[in-house]
Amino acid sequence: MIKKIFSTVVLLNLFYSCQSQDSKVVLIDKLDKSFKVAQFYEPKLKKTDELLSSDVKKMDKKAAKKALEAAMFAKDTLAFYKSNGRLPSEFYVESTNDWMSRKEKPVKYFGYAYSTVAYDEEKDTLAILNKVAFPSLGMTENNKGEFVYLLATKTSKNKNDMANILGFLKKNCTRVNIEDQSSEKVSCWEDKNFYYVLSATDGKKEEILSYDPSGNKNSKTVDITDIRLKIYSKDYVQTMRNEKAYLPDYLPNHKEK
C-alpha cells in the first residue's frame, strides 16, 4: 500500500512539473525553473537537420512545399568574453558563432541558446500565454541544463493580444518601475522566480489580397504590433551580476535573501 501511495505521489509530481512543457508548445503561464529547454528543442533540431540534409529536388511538389514551409531551429554555444571597455561591464555572454566573438578567446563557457530561424507567422505556434500564440521562440539554458532566459515574439494584427498578455502580468506579477528611453512601449514585471519584460512597437503592414491577370496586386494596409516578451530567471540575473557580466539596464538588481 505504501509503495502504491509513493508511486502515485511521484507520478503527480512529474505531471505538475511537466505542465509547462508540451512536445510542441511552451505554456508560459505554467513556466517554472524546472523547465527543460534541451528536451523541448531536441526533436525540433533533429527535424531541422533532416530537412537540411534532404534533397528537395527529389521530392514531389506537396512534400517539397511542406519542407520549405516548415519551421527551423538552431543551437548555439554560449561563452563569457571580456568586454574590453565596449560595455559597462567586465564581461558579456555571446554565441561562439557570433561574427565578433569568433575573433575572441572565451573566458569560460556558459551554456546553450536555442532559436527559431524560420517560421510561418500565421500558422506556427511555439508558445502560448493567456490565449496569445507566439510563432517564434528563443530559449537559453546554462551548463547545468537550467532555464535562464526566454524570448517570444510575434507580429500581431489582433488588438486584444497586448491586453491579454498584460492581463496575465497584472494578475500574477508585480510591476517594476523602469526608465524606458526607447521608442517602444516597455514594461517590467516580476514574480517569485522571474522578471518579465514586455515591449511593443506599433506599425503598419501591406497585406496582399490577390493579383489580377496582369500581375497588379490588390492590397490593403493593416495596423500591426510587434510584440516581444522576455523572461529572465532571477537566478540567472544574480549569476550575471556575480560574474560581472552585462545585463540590460532595465533589469532590477535582484539579490538572494
C-alpha positions in Angstrom: 0.0 0.0 0.0 2.8 2.4 0.9 4.6 1.6 -2.3 1.4 2.4 -4.3 0.9 5.7 -2.5 4.6 6.6 -3.1 4.3 5.8 -6.8 1.2 7.9 -7.1 2.9 10.9 -5.5 5.9 10.6 -7.8 3.6 10.5 -10.9 1.7 13.5 -9.7 4.9 15.5 -9.2 6.0 14.6 -12.6 2.7 15.6 -14.1 2.7 19.0 -12.4 6.3 19.7 -13.2 5.7 19.0 -16.9 2.6 21.0 -17.3 4.5 23.9 -18.8 6.3 21.6 -21.2 4.5 20.1 -24.2 6.3 18.4 -27.0 5.2 21.2 -29.4 4.3 24.2 -27.3 5.5 26.1 -24.2 2.7 27.1 -21.9 4.2 30.3 -20.5 1.6 30.7 -17.8 2.8 27.4 -16.2 6.5 28.1 -16.8 8.8 27.3 -13.8 12.5 26.9 -13.1 12.4 23.1 -13.8 11.6 23.6 -17.5 14.0 21.5 -19.6 15.0 23.7 -22.6 17.1 21.0 -24.3 14.3 18.5 -24.1 11.8 20.9 -25.8 14.2 21.7 -28.7 15.8 18.3 -29.2 13.1 16.9 -31.6 12.8 20.3 -33.4 16.6 20.4 -34.0 16.5 16.8 -35.2 13.7 17.6 -37.7 15.7 20.7 -38.9 18.8 18.6 -39.5 16.7 16.1 -41.5 15.2 18.9 -43.6 18.6 20.5 -44.3 20.1 17.2 -45.3 17.2 16.2 -47.6 17.2 16.9 -51.4 14.2 19.0 -52.1 14.6 18.4 -55.9 13.8 14.7 -55.4 10.6 15.3 -53.5 7.1 15.6 -55.1 5.6 19.1 -55.1 3.5 18.5 -52.0 6.4 17.2 -49.9 8.8 20.0 -51.1 6.2 22.7 -50.3 5.8 21.2 -46.8 9.6 21.1 -46.3 10.1 24.7 -47.4 7.3 25.9 -45.1 8.5 24.0 -42.0 9.8 25.9 -39.0 13.6 25.6 -38.5 15.7 25.8 -35.4 19.3 26.4 -34.4 21.5 25.7 -31.3 24.5 27.9 -30.3 27.1 27.5 -27.7 27.4 30.5 -25.3 30.5 31.7 -23.5 31.8 34.6 -21.4 34.0 37.1 -23.2 35.9 40.2 -22.0 34.2 43.4 -23.0 37.4 45.4 -23.2 35.6 48.6 -22.4 33.0 48.2 -25.1 30.3 47.6 -22.4 29.7 49.0 -18.9 30.7 45.6 -17.5 33.8 43.4 -17.4 32.4 40.5 -19.3 29.4 39.6 -21.6 27.8 36.4 -22.8 27.6 35.7 -26.5 27.4 32.9 -29.0 30.8 31.4 -30.1 29.5 31.7 -33.7 28.8 35.4 -33.5 30.9 37.3 -36.1 32.6 39.4 -33.4 33.1 36.7 -30.7 34.7 34.3 -33.3 37.8 36.6 -33.1 37.9 36.5 -29.3 39.0 33.8 -26.9 36.3 32.7 -24.5 36.9 33.2 -20.8 34.7 30.2 -20.0 31.6 28.5 -21.4 28.1 29.4 -20.1 25.5 27.2 -21.8 23.4 27.0 -24.9 21.0 29.2 -26.8 18.2 27.8 -29.0 16.4 29.9 -31.6 13.7 29.8 -34.2 15.4 30.7 -37.5 12.4 30.2 -39.9 8.7 30.1 -39.2 5.3 31.0 -40.5 3.8 33.9 -38.7 0.2 32.8 -39.4 0.5 29.1 -38.9 3.2 28.3 -36.3 2.7 28.3 -32.6 5.7 27.6 -30.2 4.4 29.3 -27.0 1.1 30.4 -25.6 0.3 32.9 -22.9 -3.3 33.8 -22.0 -4.7 32.8 -25.5 -1.8 34.7 -27.3 0.1 32.4 -29.6 3.8 33.1 -30.4 5.2 31.7 -33.6 8.9 32.5 -32.7 10.6 31.4 -29.6 14.2 31.5 -28.3 15.4 30.0 -25.1 18.7 29.7 -23.2 20.0 27.2 -20.7 23.2 27.2 -18.6 25.8 24.4 -18.4 23.7 22.7 -15.7 20.7 22.4 -18.1 18.8 25.1 -16.1 16.4 27.5 -17.8 17.7 31.1 -17.7 16.1 33.1 -20.5 13.2 33.2 -23.0 12.3 35.5 -25.8 8.9 35.1 -27.5 7.9 37.3 -30.4 5.1 37.9 -32.8 3.7 40.4 -35.3 0.1 40.8 -34.2 -2.9 42.1 -36.1 -5.1 41.4 -33.0 -5.6 44.4 -30.7 -6.5 42.0 -27.9 -3.1 40.3 -27.8 -1.4 43.0 -25.8 -4.4 43.3 -23.5 -4.4 39.6 -22.8 -0.6 39.5 -22.0 -0.9 42.5 -19.7 -4.0 40.9 -18.1 -1.8 37.9 -17.2 1.0 40.0 -15.9 -1.3 42.3 -13.8 -3.0 39.3 -12.2 0.1 37.2 -11.5 3.0 39.6 -11.2 4.1 42.9 -9.6 5.0 45.9 -11.8 8.7 47.0 -11.6 9.3 50.7 -12.4 12.0 51.1 -15.1 13.2 54.0 -17.2 12.4 53.5 -20.8 14.3 55.7 -23.3 13.3 53.8 -26.4 10.5 54.4 -28.8 8.9 51.2 -27.7 6.2 50.7 -25.0 8.1 48.7 -22.4 7.0 47.4 -19.0 8.8 45.2 -16.5 7.1 42.8 -14.1 8.2 40.2 -11.5 7.1 37.1 -9.6 8.9 34.8 -7.3 11.2 33.3 -9.9 11.2 35.6 -13.0 11.4 39.0 -14.5 9.0 39.6 -17.4 9.9 42.4 -19.9 7.1 43.2 -22.4 7.7 45.6 -25.3 5.5 46.6 -28.2 6.1 48.7 -31.4 3.1 49.8 -33.4 3.3 50.0 -37.2 1.5 49.2 -40.5 1.9 46.4 -42.9 0.7 45.9 -46.5 -1.5 42.8 -46.8 -1.8 41.4 -50.4 -5.3 40.1 -51.1 -4.9 39.0 -54.7 -3.3 39.6 -58.1 -5.1 40.3 -61.3 -4.1 38.5 -64.7 -1.7 41.4 -65.4 0.1 41.0 -62.2 -1.3 44.0 -60.5 -1.8 43.4 -56.8 -4.9 44.2 -54.7 -3.8 45.1 -51.2 -4.7 46.9 -48.1 -2.8 48.4 -45.2 -3.4 46.9 -41.7 -2.3 48.0 -38.3 0.2 45.7 -36.6 2.0 45.5 -33.3 5.5 43.8 -33.0 5.4 42.1 -29.5 8.5 41.0 -27.6 8.2 39.1 -24.3 11.4 38.4 -22.5 11.5 36.3 -19.4 14.6 36.2 -17.2 15.3 33.8 -14.4 16.2 35.7 -11.2 18.9 33.1 -10.5 20.4 34.0 -13.9 20.2 37.7 -13.3 22.1 37.2 -10.0 24.6 34.9 -11.6 25.4 37.6 -14.3 25.9 40.2 -11.6 28.2 37.9 -9.6 30.2 37.2 -12.8 30.3 41.0 -13.6 28.7 40.2 -17.0 26.5 42.6 -19.0 22.7 42.8 -18.3 20.2 45.2 -19.8 19.8 48.3 -17.7 16.1 47.7 -17.2 16.6 44.6 -15.1 16.4 45.3 -11.3 19.3 44.4 -9.0 17.8 41.2 -7.6 19.6 39.8 -4.5 19.1 36.4 -2.9 17.6 36.6 0.6 
